[in-house]
Amino acid sequence: MSSADSPGAVLRKLVAEAVGVEGGDALLDDAGLAERGGDPDPASRLPALVGAGDTVVGVVPRADPGLARRLLEGVGGDDDSGGGETVRLVFTGRAADRLTGPSGAVIRSVLAERGVEASRHDGDSPIGVLLVDDRAVVGLFDERGLAALLWSDAPAVREWAAATCRRYLAAAEPA
């Protein structure tokens, strides 16, 4: 696989196209990027990125147990501080299927304990999008799970992430 075909390069291109910037290199120069096989890997970056915010809104297409644990590590903490975060997640695709499958009641219970407002969307997406306060966090998924993670404070990327989250939230139903 050439570096132009790496998951990180593919994700950068997808985000650049989504925000309407050809090539997107200048827009995403300050973006952080983690790829599978890197140190740290994308899933290892999630808790710090998600835990840094008071408000988390997102679209989650995959909810594999390991990735879900990493995501929840940053959400609603286990301490006695009371959390205080606002967390609204729309589960779509395989993640939505898990909410209604055999383990759905357990998953919904864990989410509720963490203060996560969960919704279900019938569509699918190869990418996950989170808006953590003013930071956009975008993950690219493949058959093996989370392949790359990009985060950016660029206004155009934040606006696209917010619009994406609003669109999914508007079309979702409570889990």
Salt bridges, closest charged atoms under 4 A:
GLU17 OE2 - LYS13 NZ 3.78
ASP25 OD1 - ARG12 NH2 3.82
ASP64 OD2 - ARG62 NH2 3.15
ASP78 OD1 - ARG114 NH2 3.38
ASP97 OD1 - ARG120 NH2 3.81
GLU117 OE2 - ARG88 NE 3.25
ASP122 OD1 - ARG120 NH1 2.76
ASP142 OD1 - ARG36 NH2 2.80
ASP153 OD1 - ARG135 NE 3.12
